Amino acid sequence: MKKTNDFGRDSIPLLVLKISIPFMIAQFVNVLYSIVDRIYVGNIPVTGADALAGVGVCAPIVTLLSSFGTLFGIGGSVLFSVRLGAGDEKGARKILANSFTMMMIVSLTLTIVFLLTKEYLLNWFGASEVTFPYADTYMTIYTAGTFFALISMGMNYFITAQGFPLLGMMTTLIGAVINIVLDPVFIFLMDMGVAGAAVATVLAQTSSCTFVLLTLRRKKMQVPLGVVKPELSVGKQIVKIGFSPFLIFATDSIIIIALNAVLQHYGGKEYGDTLVTAATIVQSYMLLITSPMLGITGGSQPLISYNYGANRPDRIRKTFFWVLMLCFCFTSVMFLISRVAPQYFVYIFTDNPEYQELAIWGIQAFTLMIIPLSFQYVIVDGLTALGMTKTSLSLSLIRKSLYFGATCILPLFFSAQTAFYAEPIADGTAACLSCCVFFFVYRKYLRGKGRLKDIRL
């Protein structure tokens, strides 16, 4: 029985399933870090709703910190896979070591910066007098574990890139199980509240980080992990490829900030915290859709990049097709679930009828265009895997700009909660634009125009 996957010769449909499904599950499991925290926090007696809003205010910082993992993880693994496809193992080894070293430096720097500025950031991101203490407690502890979060997330891409998607899935599975077990212990049994949720998350991420590092040092890895002095030329190449997914993730923080701030402002003291709490539940639900989709498209990136390095456009075309089919089927199922059974998800977070009604409506509003969104995800991540970062970044930023604009403008003319419709407006418009752009540039690109000619590692 084969333990690895041959990206250059195995059946494409089978490879897409064998690589993308574990990565999809891994991303889904990874979502449990934040969702499980929010579920337990929302059920804290008396203060649950306010504590949940406080954790929701922290979401932009958590997202922003995670985006640095994609900067070096996706950026490095795409170049890593291209080098392996071209048969350049020495170049692949250099990329892996540089990615790891730079990720360590950046994670320690971010820890210091965010700990020093967290109070200002939380107030800016929509914390009220009531929710600030909960947000501050959670963010202080979570930020202290930035190193483990970034390393486990970023370096996990290199496990999948070497043909071990199941081991990549194990990374997040280990962390999620530990988090689920420890959350009730710290939050309720030890009566630590929000602080307990953050401590459980950091311990879980530490476990995942340890597993990733030990796995990449195993002898069966074609290219084992090493540490080198950062090389500027290699770093520029990694950042150049990784900047697109980094900015895509980072701008998610801006969207969450805008939504929380708008809901808090237009909702006022009477309704603002209620809207933010409902939005936190809705965003948690959306993570169940967007994160597995990112797993499918992100899991396929090493396959696309490998065959790009091997100059196999026929296999790249087949990969795009099957990945799109997988995303389309997944979003179709989630669309139906969102129409008929969102209440079961909401009930997990709160037993307050007002929050329940608002969150159920919010989920159905947010998910109106998730099926077209699958096209956007496949195209953006696929073009990133081909090194066409300017185009993929532009497409993503257009969607984020539409989302941001609609979030700010809709409440000016209607009620505060109409900001929830910003998501489907942006998703539908951006998906149409992405399909048009992809149709015109893809064939030209595969013929060699715009290829990664500047990679000299």
Secondary structure, DSSP 4 states (H G I P E B T S, - for coil): --SS--TTTS-HHHHHHHHHHHHHHHHHHHHHHHHHHHHHHHTSTTTHHHHHHHHHHHHHHHHHHHHHHHHHHHHHHHHHHHHHHTT-HHHHHHHHHHHHHHHHHHHHHHHHHHHHHHHHHHHHTT--TTTHHHHHHHHHHHHHTHHHHHHHHHHHHHHHHTT-HHHHHHHHHHHHHHHHHHHHIIIIIS--THHHHHHHHHHHHHHHHHHHHHHHTSTTSSS--------HHHHHHHHHHHHHHHHHHHHHHHHHHHHHHHHHHHHHHHHHHHHHHHHHHHHHHHHHHHHHHHHHHHHHHHHHHHHHHTT-HHHHHHHHHHHHHHHHHHHHHHHHHHHH-HHHHHHHH---HHHHHHHHHHHHHHGGGHHHHHHHHHHHHHHHHTT-HHHHHHHHHHHHHHHHHHHHHHHHHS-GGGGGGHHHHHHHHHHHHHHHHHHHHHHHHHTTTT--TT---
